[in-house]
Amino acid sequence: MRFTGPWVALLMFAWGGPLVAADKPNVVFILADDLGYGDLKCYGHPYARTPHLDRLAEQGTRFAQFYSTGVTCCPARTGLMTGKFPATFQKYPADFGFAGRVTVTELLKKADYRTGHFGKWHIGTETKAGTYGIDRIDGAEDGIRAIKRGNDADRGRDFPIFDEAIKFIEANKIGPFYVNVWGHITHNPVNPAQALADKWKDLKVNPTDFPPQMREKFSAVTAAKGDISDGMRRYLAEVEALDADVGRLLKKLDELGLSKNTIVVFSSDQGADMTKADLGGLRFNQMGFNGEHRGGKHTHYEGGLNVPFIVRWPGTVAAGAVNEKSILSGADWLPTLCTIAGVKIAAADFDGTDRSDVLKGKDGERTKPLFWKTNNVRSEVVVRDGNWKLFDPNKKKGEFELYDVRSDPAEARNLAAKEPEVVDRLKVQIAKWNATLPKEYSKTADKD
């Protein structure tokens, strides 16, 4: 007897066969831009109002040790899309694309997912439908320009991105679908509508509410005649607007009955900008907070790499949990999601590893170290292996720096002189990895 139509799906389910559409979870990946580790209320900000993201964390798991794959926008997104460390690309992906390397969206598209990308791109010059297996690509730039003209003054600059993502979800509610929602908040310039900033008019910053690095930022801005309270009001107004847009998307999933079978992820591409003078002067409104971590965007210290990561998947990912032990990377996203969606890949082709067990509640030790290097043969190389993180100056001036980031997340105590055996072991790992990288890079100026 030959079975066709819905009987095939029914029998495959009964026999434990491949996942069918009804079994595959939908996925929404929301990525903020330059949002610091401590910029949400649920991650410890003393002033932020982020009720929707806090609720997302209450309904899912909040991770404390999730690492971006880069310290600027393109490298961070490269790792998420390809499962590869960005330094392995000879040509800079923002200008040249991914050079034929497979992406998470291509793999899911082959597994019958409808795929969409809304918002910031920065992973190649081609944005037509079908690029990287993405059915619809929309930067929603017209809406952003409308905000600059003064329309929609009570909404944040990312609302057009969320509007289009919500429309895509409505149109593909039968599923399965995968959607990137990559906003611009809180990337420079931070300039929210006055109506949004006015909601914070009573805020007065007390520097003692923050750790030393943040107080250093306050001092630098004050010395340059900036107003830290005004800057904080405007910054938090943007964060609050982002939170409101996340709330709208979550509400739509509820209305469509999709929340139970949809994985919602929220993260940031890298840490907050710490107003570096060599990047065009102090940015008074860049009041992003990286918690107790040292450094920020453009640095390989924890403030630049350790970013928020919240995952909600009702019935599978633990609700109200905080995972402080497991080390995760943006490079893990592709292999992890492929496992969840039943997509077979060759694990050896990727730098990231399948961490689906960790998402489901297991405190699994990481078996592969994490590496960072910018696309410059002379730049420093950094490795995180277990509790240890080593900075190798490579061909630039400087000294080796070794930190036990588990006990010293502020990276205040360089233990290189006290732990020579650890340094030597990690130096070998760095040398082996560095030897596999391109001997030269093709890269135009990074406009991030």
Secondary structure by P-SEA (a helix, b strand, c coil): cccccaaaaaaaaaaccccccccbbbbbbbbbccccccccccccccccccaaaaaaaaabbbbcbbbbcccccaaaaaaaaccccccccccccccccccccccaaaaaaaaccbbbbccccccccccccccccccccccaaaaaaaaaaccccccccaaaaaaaaaaaaaaaccccbbbbbccccccccccccaaaaaaacccccccccccaaaaaaaaaaaaacccaaaaaaaaaaaaaaaaaaaaaaaaaaaaacccccbbbbbbbcccccccccccccccccccccccccccccccccccccbbbbbbbbccccccccccccccccccaaaaaaaaaaccccccccccccccccccccccccccbbbbbbcccccbbbbbbcccbbbbbccccbbbbbbbccccccccccccccccaaaaaaaaaaaaaaaaacccbbbbccccc
